[in-house]
Amino acid sequence: MRTKSNFGLVRALSGRLAREGIRLGAVCPGLVDTPLTAGARTHFQAAGVLMLSADEVAAAVVDTLRAGEAGTELVLTPGHGPARYVPTPLR
């Protein structure tokens, strides 16, 4: 799963890089309405799949760059605000 590997990289490197003045974070969006997904847009809409706008993703990235702390991990889901990633324990 790509989200977990992105967040694993952030966790592994953010503390070390923060000591050097580099702030590392991750913003992982769901499906984004872009020219890349335009060909399938009607299929997603017909299936009831919500899509984020590129502006929503860009705003989350800018907010994270402005106010986020080292190691910030955000998940973007259509219809919801940005949320911190919370790992779920396996049973």
C-alpha positions, -999 to 999 in steps of 0.1 A, spaced: 0 0 0 16 32 -11 2 54 17 19 32 44 52 32 26 51 70 22 44 75 58 70 49 68 96 70 49 84 102 66 87 85 100 121 71 93 136 103 81 117 133 96 135 133 129 170 130 114 163 156 87 146 180 113 180 182 131 194 195 99 167 221 94 147 201 68 110 195 75 96 163 59 59 155 57 35 136 35 1 145 20 -17 115 5 -48 123 -14 -75 100 -26 -86 101 -62 -79 136 -77 -98 151 -106 -70 160 -131 -64 156 -168 -49 122 -159 -82 109 -146 -104 129 -170 -110 99 -193 -126 79 -165 -144 108 -147 -179 98 -159 -173 62 -148 -162 74 -113 -192 97 -111 -216 69 -122 -202 47 -95 -206 74 -69 -169 78 -64 -160 112 -51 -129 130 -63 -108 157 -49 -100 188 -69 -64 197 -76 -70 229 -57 -80 210 -25 -48 189 -27 -26 220 -34 -42 239 -4 -34 209 19 2 209 7 6 247 12 -10 245 47 13 217 56 44 236 44 33 267 63 22 252 96 30 216 96 56 202 120 82 177 110 67 143 103 32 156 95 12 129 78 -21 139 62 -47 119 44 -71 137 21 -106 122 15 -133 138 -7 -159 154 15 -137 156 46 -110 180 57 -74 169 59 -69 144 87 -38 131 104 -29 96 95 -37 72 124 -23 37 120 -47 9 127 -34 -21 145 -37 -54 128 -58 -80 146 
